[in-house]
Amino acid sequence: MSQSIRLGIAGGNWGRKHAAAFKSIEGVTLTAIADRNESARTAMVDTFGFENSYDSYEAMIESGSLDAVVICLPSALHEPATSAAFDVGLHVLCESPPAINESEMSRVVSAAGLCGKTYMWARHQRFAPELLRARDLIAAGDLGDIYRAEATGHRAWWPFEDDHWRGNKETGGGALLDLGIHLIDNLWFAMGCPDPMEAVASSHNLFLKELVSDPSEAAEDSIFGTARFSDGASLSLSAMLFGHVDGPSRESEAPERNDLRIFGTKASLDLIAATKTEANPARRCNETYAIPVANEALFVAQAQEFVNAIREDREPLNSGKQGLTLMKLLDALAKSAKEKRSVPIKVARSLEDLFGGL
């Protein structure tokens, strides 16, 4: 594809970050914005120079004026919007979570394969130097054998209004899909995306049920779990939407306290501080292994990867297959918490995976 990629963005809230990133990418035209809110659409047009605006993502996708679309809608709309885009032959970059369960994600991956278009799910944190460098260090064996990863994400309080979709389990809300997915993927990606084999978890709904009109529809407001991988390593998660903690305020405008650590037989990594600590007591010190960059730079790197994958006709860094495996893991954690038992995970394999391409 030599001509400019005509891009549409569905959702003007989080979509602002994507618009700013793609505006700096050569060979991309910001063609259309879709949002139900007229003032949001107008602001996007005025700020970024979109050529057209629509009051629904369906109308934008069906306009025939696009080559690719970025989906920044509520989680429950990710799969329907992605499928609609594939139906008319568009490339898709979809925000996280890429779907709200494994079944939806399986449909996305199948549809992407059938239509032959580029599919990428958005996780701009994967382009952070502290994650990319950690992945390289682990792959090179600098940490020895990886045996443990730990993720903690505690949000101080609920920063959204009552009856917000993020508090409803049917619309993809809750501690696992709104917070836990990002914590898990940061570690899983750095570890090289090993196959998950089993999950066990517990969850609680102690606060969100007071903030929705129908308490039976409230999502979990905390989840605690462990996943075991095929290489023997394990990953633990502690995610709370009402953590009653003090800490720096994030983009949600509520303080958060996060911790991401990976442990190997030779050294460990703190992915928040970007430090490496040797296991040898004689050499123990906190060594900075990467220098963080501004969040805006991560969105630009993600946008460039999406464009490069389209032009080079290849799988992007955040592939659909990885998204499907991640959703299998999240589903297993949710099922374990609901049924109060450990849940095995079977990662689907292609013939090439099974027989080495022979």
C-alpha positions in Angstrom: 0.0 0.0 0.0 1.7 3.1 -1.3 -1.1 5.6 -0.9 -2.0 7.3 2.4 -3.9 5.1 4.9 -7.4 6.7 5.5 -8.0 6.3 9.2 -11.2 6.5 11.2 -11.4 6.6 15.0 -14.5 5.3 16.9 -14.7 7.0 20.2 -13.6 10.5 21.0 -12.5 10.1 24.6 -9.6 7.7 24.6 -9.4 8.3 20.9 -7.8 11.6 21.4 -4.6 9.9 22.4 -4.6 7.8 19.2 -5.5 10.8 17.1 -2.5 12.7 18.4 -0.2 9.7 17.7 -1.4 9.0 14.2 -1.3 12.7 13.2 2.5 12.4 13.5 2.8 9.3 11.4 3.7 9.8 7.8 1.3 8.4 5.2 -1.8 8.5 7.5 -4.8 10.7 6.9 -7.2 11.4 9.7 -10.3 10.9 7.7 -13.2 10.4 10.1 -14.2 10.5 13.8 -17.3 8.8 15.3 -18.8 9.7 18.6 -22.4 9.9 19.9 -21.5 13.2 21.6 -21.7 16.1 19.2 -19.3 18.3 21.3 -16.8 15.5 21.4 -16.9 15.1 17.7 -16.5 18.8 17.1 -13.6 19.0 19.5 -11.8 16.2 17.6 -12.4 17.8 14.3 -11.2 21.2 15.5 -8.1 19.8 17.2 -6.9 17.2 14.7 -8.5 18.2 11.4 -10.6 15.1 10.8 -12.3 15.4 7.4 -15.6 13.8 8.4 -17.6 13.1 11.6 -20.3 10.6 12.4 -22.7 10.1 15.3 -22.3 6.3 15.2 -19.3 4.0 14.5 -21.5 1.9 12.2 -22.1 4.8 9.9 -18.4 5.7 9.8 -17.4 2.1 9.1 -19.9 1.7 6.4 -19.1 5.0 4.7 -16.6 3.5 2.3 -14.1 6.2 2.9 -11.7 4.3 5.2 -8.8 1.9 5.0 -8.4 1.3 8.7 -10.2 2.0 12.0 -9.1 2.5 15.6 -11.8 1.3 18.1 -11.9 3.1 21.4 -15.4 2.2 22.5 -16.7 0.6 25.7 -15.4 -3.0 26.0 -18.6 -4.7 25.1 -18.6 -3.0 21.7 -15.0 -4.1 20.8 -15.9 -7.4 19.1 -19.0 -6.1 17.3 -17.2 -3.0 16.0 -14.2 -5.1 15.0 -16.4 -7.6 13.1 -18.2 -4.8 11.4 -14.9 -3.3 10.2 -13.7 -6.7 8.9 -17.0 -7.1 7.0 -16.2 -4.1 4.9 -12.5 -4.9 4.5 -10.8 -2.5 7.0 -7.7 -3.0 9.1 -8.3 -2.8 12.8 -6.5 -1.4 15.9 -8.8 -2.2 18.9 -8.3 -0.9 22.4 -7.9 -3.3 25.4 -9.5 -5.6 26.4 -9.7 -6.8 22.7 -12.9 -8.6 23.7 -14.8 -9.4 26.9 -14.2 -13.2 26.7 -12.5 -16.0 24.8 -15.4 -16.7 22.6 -15.6 -13.2 21.3 -11.8 -13.1 20.8 -11.9 -16.3 18.9 -14.4 -14.8 16.5 -12.2 -11.8 16.0 -9.1 -13.9 15.2 -11.1 -16.1 12.8 -12.6 -13.0 11.0 -9.2 -11.4 10.7 -7.8 -14.5 9.1 -10.8 -14.9 6.7 -10.7 -11.2 5.5 -6.9 -11.0 5.3 -6.7 -7.7 7.1 -4.3 -6.5 9.8 -5.6 -6.9 13.3 -3.8 -5.4 16.3 -5.1 -4.9 19.8 -3.8 -1.8 21.6 -1.5 -2.0 24.5 0.8 1.0 24.3 2.6 -0.1 27.5 4.2 -2.9 25.4 6.2 -0.3 23.7 7.7 1.1 26.9 11.5 0.7 27.2 11.2 -0.9 30.6 9.0 -3.7 29.1 10.9 -4.1 25.8 14.3 -4.2 27.5 13.0 -6.6 30.2 11.8 -8.9 27.4 15.2 -8.8 25.8 17.0 -9.5 29.1 14.8 -12.4 29.8 15.1 -13.9 26.3 18.9 -13.6 26.5 19.0 -15.5 29.8 20.4 -12.5 31.9 17.9 -13.3 34.6 18.4 -17.1 34.5 15.3 -19.3 34.7 12.2 -17.2 35.3 10.1 -18.8 38.0 7.8 -16.1 39.4 6.1 -12.8 38.4 3.9 -10.7 40.7 1.5 -7.9 39.8 -0.3 -5.6 42.2 -2.7 -2.8 41.1 -4.8 -1.1 43.8 -6.9 1.9 42.8 -7.9 4.1 45.7 -11.6 4.6 44.8 -14.1 4.5 42.0 -13.5 7.6 39.8 -16.5 7.1 37.6 -20.2 8.0 38.0 -22.8 5.6 39.2 -24.1 3.0 36.7 -20.9 3.5 34.6 -20.3 0.6 32.1 -17.0 -0.1 33.8 -18.9 -1.4 36.8 -21.2 -3.8 34.9 -20.0 -7.4 34.3 -22.1 -7.7 31.1 -20.4 -4.7 29.5 -16.9 -5.8 30.2 -16.3 -3.9 33.5 -14.7 -5.1 36.7 -11.3 -5.4 38.3 -10.1 -8.1 35.9 -11.0 -6.6 32.5 -10.5 -2.9 33.5 -7.3 -3.3 35.6 -6.1 -6.8 35.8 -5.6 -7.4 32.1 -3.0 -4.6 31.9 -1.1 -5.8 34.9 -1.0 -9.4 33.7 0.0 -8.5 30.2 2.9 -6.3 31.3 4.4 -9.3 33.0 3.3 -11.9 30.5 4.7 -9.9 27.6 8.1 -9.3 29.3 8.2 -13.1 30.1 7.9 -13.9 26.4 4.2 -14.8 26.5 4.6 -18.4 27.8 1.6 -20.7 27.4 -0.8 -20.6 30.5 -1.7 -24.0 31.8 -3.9 -23.5 34.9 -5.4 -20.6 36.9 -6.9 -20.3 40.4 -8.5 -17.1 41.7 -11.0 -15.5 44.1 -13.0 -12.4 43.6 -15.2 -10.1 45.6 -18.0 -7.6 45.0 -18.2 -5.4 48.1 -18.5 -1.9 46.7 -19.7 -1.8 43.1 -23.1 -3.4 44.0 -23.9 -0.1 45.7 -23.1 1.9 42.6 -25.3 0.2 40.0 -29.1 0.2 39.6 -29.2 -3.6 39.5 -26.8 -5.2 42.0 -27.0 -8.5 40.2 -25.2 -6.9 37.2 -22.3 -5.5 39.2 -18.9 -6.7 38.2 -16.2 -7.8 40.7 -14.4 -5.0 42.4 -11.4 -7.1 43.4 -9.7 -10.2 42.1 -6.7 -12.2 43.4 -5.3 -15.1 41.5 -2.4 -17.2 40.2 -1.6 -18.6 36.8 0.8 -21.4 36.1 2.7 -21.6 32.8 4.0 -24.4 30.7 7.6 -23.4 31.5 7.0 -23.9 35.3 6.8 -20.2 36.1 3.8 -18.7 37.9 2.2 -15.2 38.0 0.2 -13.8 40.8 -2.4 -10.9 40.5 -3.9 -8.6 43.1 -6.3 -6.1 41.5 -8.6 -3.8 43.5 -10.8 -1.0 42.3 -11.5 0.2 45.9 -8.1 -0.3 47.4 -8.3 2.6 49.9 -4.6 3.4 49.1 -2.6 6.5 48.8 -0.4 7.0 45.8 0.2 9.0 42.6 -2.9 9.9 40.7 -3.3 8.2 37.3 -5.3 9.1 34.3 -8.4 7.8 36.0 -7.9 10.7 38.5 -7.9 8.2 41.4 -4.6 7.4 43.2 -3.1 4.0 42.4 -0.4 1.8 43.8 1.1 -0.5 41.3 3.9 -3.1 41.6 5.3 -5.3 38.8 8.2 -7.8 39.5 9.8 -10.7 37.7 12.1 -13.1 39.5 14.8 -15.3 38.0 17.5 -17.5 39.3 20.2 -14.9 38.5 18.4 -11.6 39.0 15.0 -9.9 39.4 13.4 -7.0 37.7 11.2 -4.2 39.1 9.2 -3.1 36.0 7.9 0.0 37.6 11.2 1.4 38.7 13.0 -0.2 35.7 15.7 -1.7 38.0 17.5 -5.0 38.0 18.8 -6.7 41.2 21.4 -9.5 41.1 20.7 -12.6 43.1 24.3 -12.9 44.1 24.7 -11.1 47.5 28.2 -9.9 46.6 26.8 -8.1 43.5 23.4 -7.0 44.9 22.4 -3.5 43.9 19.6 -1.8 42.1 20.8 -1.2 38.5 18.7 0.9 36.2 18.2 -1.2 33.0 15.9 1.2 31.0 14.9 4.9 30.9 11.2 5.4 30.7 9.8 7.8 28.1 6.6 9.9 28.0 3.3 8.2 27.5 2.7 10.1 24.2 5.8 8.4 22.7 4.4 5.0 23.5 1.2 5.8 21.5 3.3 7.0 18.6 5.3 3.8 18.6 2.1 1.7 18.7 0.6 3.7 15.8 3.8 3.3 13.8 3.8 -0.5 14.4 0.2 -0.7 13.2 1.0 1.2 10.1 4.1 -0.8 9.4 2.3 -4.1 9.9 -0.3 -3.0 7.3 2.3 -1.9 4.8 4.5 -5.0 5.3 1.5 -7.4 5.4 2.7 -9.1 8.6 1.5 -9.8 12.1 2.0 -6.8 14.5 3.7 -7.0 17.8 0.3 -7.3 19.6 -1.1 -10.1 17.5 -4.6 -11.6 17.6 -3.2 -15.0 18.6 -1.6 -13.5 21.7 -4.9 -11.7 22.4 -6.7 -15.0 22.3 -4.3 -16.7 24.6 -4.6 -13.8 27.1 -8.4 -13.9 27.0 -8.2 -17.7 27.7 -6.2 -16.9 30.8 -8.5 -14.1 31.9 -11.6 -16.4 31.4 -9.9 -19.1 33.5 -9.3 -16.7 36.3 -12.9 -15.5 36.2 -14.2 -19.1 36.0 -12.0 -20.2 38.9 -13.3 -17.3 41.1 -16.9 -18.1 40.2 -16.7 -21.9 40.7 -14.1 -21.9 43.5 -11.7 -24.4 41.9 -8.6 -24.4 39.8 -9.3 -24.2 36.0 -7.0 -25.9 33.4 -6.2 -23.8 30.2 -5.8 -25.4 26.8 -4.0 -23.2 24.3 -5.0 -24.0 20.7 -2.3 -25.0 18.4 -2.1 -24.8 14.6 -0.8 -27.6 12.5 2.4 -25.7 12.0 2.8 -25.4 15.8 2.2 -29.1 16.2 4.4 -30.4 13.4 7.0 -27.7 12.9 5.6 -26.7 9.6 6.4 -30.1 8.0 
